[in-house]
Amino acid sequence: MRHSIGQKINELRKRYQMTQDELAQQMGVSSQAVSKWETDTSIPDLPTLIALADFFHISLDEFVREKTETVSFLPSEQRKPIEQMILRIQVLSGEGDRVKINLPLGLVRIASKLNFENFKFNGSESLKNLDFDAIISLIESGVVGKLVEVESSDGDTVEIFVES
């Protein structure tokens, strides 16, 4: 499902537990401007879109085009070696903290095969139980894009992306 820029602004603002007035103040615009964005009456200009993407810690491409929402299957001739791919994990806590982890998939595969005990994520129940072997298996079969999105009952959101 595609979201408009206004819907994304509204969702991100609420995720950060901000009012329209607070976001307007951060962006140096009126609260009416934020309201117009969120109702798709108008869209922010390019410098403001960049500022919004930076403020919400997402790429401009993700903000505008929703590129990472799709999962694709790449035929074998289009796949990169797993050592040249990146696993991105993003965690947005219910309190508004945002953590981004970018891991070379070659490292993830080695750590998973060696069953490193230290290769576990603490602090979020959603991350503790990730099956990296299953994720690697999907990637090796040609799957790329957003693989996982989990919203926990305590307000944490975890997203896992594979970039080729």
ABEGO torsion letter per residue (X at the ends): XBBBAAAAAAAAAAAAGBBAAAAAAAAGBBAAAAAAAAAGABBBBAAAAAAAAAAAGBBAAAAAAGAAABBBBBBAAABBBAAABBBBBBBBBAAGBBBBBBBBAAAAAAAAAAGBAABBBBGBAAAAABBAAAAAAAAAAGBBEBABBBBBAAGBBBBBBBBX
